[in-house]
Amino acid sequence: MRAAGPSAFELLAGAGWDALVARCGVHDPLRTTAWLRLWAERASAGAQPRAVAVLRDGVLVAGAPLEVTRRGGLRVLRHMGQGDAWFHIAPPADDAGARGDLLRAVAAEDADILLLDGLPGDDATRDVVREAIPGAEIVEGETWRLTTASPPRSVRKRRKEARRAVRRAADQGIELTVRWWDRWEDIGPRVPELLEFHHRHFPADTRNQLAEPGARRDYVADAIAVLGTEGRARLAEVRVGEHELAAWDLAFVGDDGTAVAYAGAFDRSRTDLMTLGWISMLEMVDRLTEEGISTVDFGAGPAPYKDLIAEPVPTIRVVAPLSRRGRAGLAARGLAGRVAVWAASRRRGRVPGDARPAGDA
């Protein structure tokens, strides 16, 4: 089954999307139907919602909420919200056969280019992709995940540094108060202060929902509330004394002992206080562990702290043309990439001045 526009959400909700996500042990609570609706309405920048569902005997066994956005005049089909907020975005499926059926159905959607980020990087998934979408390009990637029972050795060092930082602050007459909040009634009223703090200390050098005032930050506040009212929000705070906010980390608890580290910030202007970010982050990890959380997902993309607190988990990006225009667009992209490499090499003096990149007309 497939649907486009607002009916995409009706299809998912009616087929049992939320139950499928929970049943497949997905590490990401930002995938409920309520969150998907909010994304499409408030933050998708006009992308068209789509949905594909695979049913066996009337039971949903695989599904994908999708969106079509335009890039350079081409229609790009991708996961709904891809690259913006999700942590574990592999389409949930009960088995490899259902995932193969789903990928074939996704590849039959009306678009020019398929761009799916974050699929598992295991051999079984690669085989399913190659069989379901012949000619698809597979690009290596990674996400970062902490198994609380066996954290990286560097975490032990960060704990010692955080404890020393608290003692040094006390020696200077600065009392650091570390608090943990697990009820939405306590967290909700703090959200505006948290987002304004993030904007002040982490201004947006690139697209950043939390750091941008206006509609996108309003969406983030509402998205946090959607999960908060479901009882999923958890907040670690570090304050100077009782009132001055110095650092925070917000997590959302998923199903089956999983959680995602959604966002955090610390006061970069304090030269008298060290490792504020680590104090709040480690408080978050410790409290989640006490709650029975076994996996904390820190998401894809590089960040200096991730390789110190989490382990890389291989993922793949799937890129495939779905139309003649899509094939031409991807071919042009490949040529542009070769030209860029050739130009860079020429600047470094590694190729003759009259040489040309392969395929250049």
Secondary structure, DSSP 4 states (H G I P E B T S, - for coil): -EEETTHHHHHHHHHTHHHHHHHTT-S-STTSHHHHHHHHHHTSTTPEEEEEEEEETTEEEEEEEEEEEEETTEEEEEETTTTTT-S--SPPBSSHHHHHHHHHHHHTSS-SEEEEEEEE-SHHHHHHHHHHSTT-EEEEEEEEEEETTS--HHHHHHHHHHHHHHHHHHHTT--EEEEEE--HHHHGGGHHHHHHHHHHHS--SS--TTTSTTHHHHHHHHHHHHHHTTT-EEEEEEEETTTEEEEEEEEEE-SSSEEEEEEEEE-TT-SSS--HHHHHHHHHHHHHHHTT--EEEEEES--TTHHHH-EEEEEEEEEEE-SHHHHHHHHHHHHHHHHHHHHHHHHTT-S-TT---TT--
